[in-house]
Structure formats: C-alpha cells, structure tokens
Amino acid sequence: MNAAADPILEVEHLSMRFGGLLAIADLSFTARRGEITALIGPNGAGKTTVFNCITGFYRPSSGMMRLVHADGTAFLLERQLDFRISKRAKVARTFQNIRLFPGMTVLENLLVAQHQVLMKASGFTFLGLFGIPVYARAESAAIDKASYWLDRIGLLRRADDPAGDLPYGQQRRLEVARAMCTEPALLHVGRHEHLRPRDRARLRGQDRRRFARGSTQRFQGDRRLSGRRG
C-alpha cells in the first residue's frame, strides 16, 4: 500500500455521554495520511465534541482512537493524558474562535508555539538570558522556522506588527501557521466559514502544500470544503 494512503487516525465506536445526554453515539471513521478529512454536520451534531475527545480535552465514554505516525509508532489517544497527546502523539489544533496573543507580534506568536524547545535549551531556567550557545542556536532555529511559515502564508512583511492588528482572515492563517510550528502529525482546524473566499483559498493552498511533506489536516464543519464524511 502507498504510504501516503495509510491511515493516520482510526476512530472506532466512539461514544461520549454527558450524564443523560449522548453527544456522540458509536462513531467510526478513518483519516488517511496526506488527505484532508472533513467532519461535516449541523450545529449541535457533536463535531466539536469529537475534536475534544481526539485532542484530549474530553475522555470518551467508550471507543478507540488510534493515531499512527509515519514511522509506525502508534498511540491509543483515549489512554493518553491530554498533554501527551500534543507532546508525544503530535496532535495540534486550532479553534473556531481565534486564540492568538493580540498584544504580541506576529513573529512572537509563532515563537510561543516553540516554547518547549526553547525552554529545554535554556535548561528550564534563566540561562537563555545569558545567551549561552545552545540557547542561541535554538532561538535562531525557532526564528527561522517561524519566518518560514510566515513566508508560506504571506505574512512575513508583517512579522513585527501586533497580531491583533491583522484582519480576521490573516489572523486565521496565522493560527494555522502557529500550529504548524509544532510540527504536528495531525492538525485539527476549527471551521472558518466567516473567511472571505480569497483567504479560504489561501488556506486550502497552504494545507495542500503541507500534505506533500506528510502531515494530515482535518477541517471541521465547513460544507464548502471538500472532504470525507465521518
């Protein structure tokens, strides 16, 4: 089988109950590596609850969620703590509501996404303040990665502007770039039906270019995006 068509996420018999409310009932689907997979449904259908289960915000009532990296390493997400799903399973997410740091610059928002690498390079202390070589190299690499993604989304010239000054469509693109700075194996993208057609097309183009490098994105609840139903 072509590696690009291998399943990256398999969800089997997923259910989520809140007291007497059954939010997800026996849901099964597969997302394949290198593809866009869309989860489509009306408001209240449970799309966000599915995302919350996969990303560790909720622990599902029953079911299995198996994520497989390109090297064959597998993770049963329902058994993982939420921080391990992002750190070890490499699952990233953007939200329907924008969650940038508006007072920080566009570049700084992407550096924040790389804080784990920078903290490790600083020895989890204040050593970064003294410019030790290992931290200086990590900081330079983080800036290079952030600049790369800003160039890919067409915002490099606004790197020093406050993120809150960007128009809505550019903020959405910045959120996706920030998530990509974590080098996810699987990226969940909240629906963005309020985007202008130009911004929507730019996001789709950005995602397809990323697919060539082996990541999978999954779009939630946007009927105008092609994909597969869960």
C-alpha positions in Angstrom: 0.0 0.0 0.0 1.2 3.5 -0.8 2.4 5.2 2.5 0.5 8.3 1.6 -2.7 6.3 1.7 -2.0 4.7 5.1 -4.4 5.5 7.9 -3.1 8.1 10.3 -6.2 8.1 12.5 -8.7 5.3 13.1 -11.7 6.0 15.3 -13.8 3.1 16.2 -17.2 3.0 18.1 -16.5 6.4 19.8 -19.2 7.5 22.2 -19.4 10.4 24.6 -22.0 10.8 27.2 -22.6 13.8 29.5 -25.0 12.5 32.2 -28.2 11.6 30.3 -27.1 13.4 27.1 -25.4 11.2 24.4 -23.3 13.7 22.4 -21.5 11.1 20.2 -23.1 7.7 19.5 -20.9 4.9 18.1 -18.9 7.0 15.6 -16.3 5.3 13.4 -14.2 6.8 10.6 -10.6 6.8 9.2 -8.4 9.7 8.2 -5.6 8.9 5.8 -2.1 10.4 5.7 -1.8 13.2 3.3 -5.5 13.8 2.9 -7.9 16.5 4.0 -10.7 14.8 6.0 -13.8 16.9 6.8 -16.2 16.2 9.6 -19.5 17.7 8.4 -22.7 18.3 10.3 -25.2 20.9 11.6 -24.7 22.9 14.8 -25.1 20.6 17.8 -24.2 17.4 15.8 -21.2 16.7 18.0 -18.3 17.8 15.8 -16.5 19.8 18.4 -17.0 17.0 21.0 -15.3 14.6 18.6 -12.4 17.0 18.3 -12.3 17.4 22.1 -12.0 13.7 22.5 -9.3 13.2 19.9 -7.2 16.1 21.3 -7.6 15.1 25.0 -10.0 17.8 26.2 -12.5 15.1 27.0 -12.0 11.4 27.9 -14.6 9.5 25.8 -17.1 7.2 27.5 -16.2 4.4 25.2 -14.4 3.6 21.9 -10.9 3.6 20.4 -8.9 6.4 18.8 -5.6 5.1 17.2 -3.1 7.5 15.8 -0.1 6.1 13.8 3.0 8.1 12.9 4.8 7.7 9.6 7.5 5.5 11.4 4.8 3.1 12.6 4.6 4.4 16.2 1.0 4.1 17.4 -0.8 5.9 20.2 -4.2 5.0 21.7 -5.4 8.5 22.3 -8.2 7.5 24.7 -5.5 6.2 27.1 -3.2 9.3 26.9 -3.2 12.3 29.2 -4.1 15.5 27.3 -0.5 17.0 27.3 0.9 13.7 26.0 -1.5 13.8 23.0 0.1 17.1 21.9 3.7 16.4 23.0 4.1 12.7 22.1 1.4 11.9 19.6 2.0 15.3 17.9 -1.7 16.3 17.6 -2.3 20.0 17.2 -5.4 22.1 17.0 -6.8 25.5 16.0 -10.2 26.7 17.3 -13.3 28.2 15.8 -12.6 31.3 17.9 -9.3 33.0 17.3 -6.9 32.4 20.2 -3.8 34.5 19.3 -1.9 36.7 21.7 -3.1 40.1 20.2 -0.5 42.2 22.1 2.4 40.1 20.9 3.9 40.5 17.4 3.1 38.1 14.6 6.6 36.5 14.9 6.3 36.2 18.7 3.1 34.3 18.3 5.0 31.6 16.3 7.9 31.6 18.8 5.4 30.9 21.6 4.4 27.7 19.8 8.0 26.5 20.1 8.4 27.2 23.8 9.1 23.6 24.7 12.2 23.6 22.6 13.4 26.9 23.9 12.7 26.0 27.5 14.7 22.8 27.1 17.6 24.8 25.5 17.6 27.2 28.5 17.8 24.3 30.9 14.3 25.2 32.2 15.9 28.2 34.0 17.0 31.7 33.1 20.2 30.6 31.2 18.7 32.0 28.0 19.2 35.5 29.4 22.9 35.0 29.2 23.0 33.9 25.6 24.5 30.5 26.1 25.4 28.9 22.7 22.9 26.1 23.0 20.0 28.5 23.6 21.3 30.9 20.9 21.2 28.1 18.4 17.7 27.0 19.5 16.4 30.6 19.3 17.9 31.1 15.8 16.3 27.9 14.6 12.9 28.9 16.1 13.1 32.2 14.4 14.0 30.5 11.1 11.0 28.2 11.4 8.6 31.0 12.3 9.9 33.1 9.3 9.5 30.1 7.0 5.8 29.7 7.9 5.2 33.5 7.8 6.6 33.5 4.3 4.4 30.5 3.4 1.2 32.3 4.5 2.2 35.7 3.0 2.7 37.5 6.4 6.5 37.8 6.6 6.4 41.5 6.0 4.1 41.9 9.0 6.3 39.9 11.4 6.9 42.8 13.7 3.3 44.0 13.8 1.0 43.2 16.7 -1.1 40.1 15.8 -4.2 42.0 17.0 -3.8 44.5 14.1 -4.2 41.8 11.5 -7.5 41.5 9.7 -9.6 38.4 10.5 -8.5 36.3 7.6 -4.9 36.9 8.2 -5.3 36.0 11.9 -6.8 32.7 10.9 -3.9 32.0 8.6 -1.5 32.9 11.5 -3.2 30.5 13.8 -2.7 27.6 11.3 1.0 28.7 10.9 1.4 28.7 14.7 0.1 25.2 14.9 2.4 24.0 12.1 5.4 25.3 14.1 4.8 22.4 16.5 5.4 20.0 13.5 2.2 18.0 14.1 1.4 14.6 12.7 -2.3 15.5 12.7 -3.8 19.0 12.7 -7.4 19.7 13.6 -8.6 23.0 12.2 -11.8 24.6 13.5 -14.4 25.7 11.0 -13.8 29.1 9.3 -17.0 29.8 7.4 -16.6 33.6 8.0 -13.5 33.8 5.9 -13.6 35.7 2.6 -13.2 33.4 -0.5 -9.6 34.7 -1.1 -8.5 33.8 2.5 -10.3 30.5 2.3 -8.5 29.6 -1.0 -5.2 30.6 0.5 -5.7 28.4 3.5 -6.6 25.4 1.2 -3.4 26.0 -0.8 -1.3 26.2 2.3 -2.7 22.9 3.5 -2.2 21.1 0.2 1.4 22.2 0.1 1.9 20.9 3.7 0.4 17.5 2.7 3.3 16.9 0.4 5.5 16.9 3.5 3.5 14.2 5.2 1.0 15.9 7.6 -2.7 15.5 7.6 -5.1 18.3 8.3 -8.8 17.8 9.2 -11.4 20.5 8.7 -14.4 20.8 10.9 -17.9 21.7 9.9 -17.4 23.6 6.7 -19.7 22.5 3.9 -17.8 24.4 1.3 -14.6 22.3 1.8 -14.2 19.0 0.0 -13.5 16.0 2.3 -14.9 12.8 3.5 -17.8 12.4 6.0 -17.1 10.8 9.3 
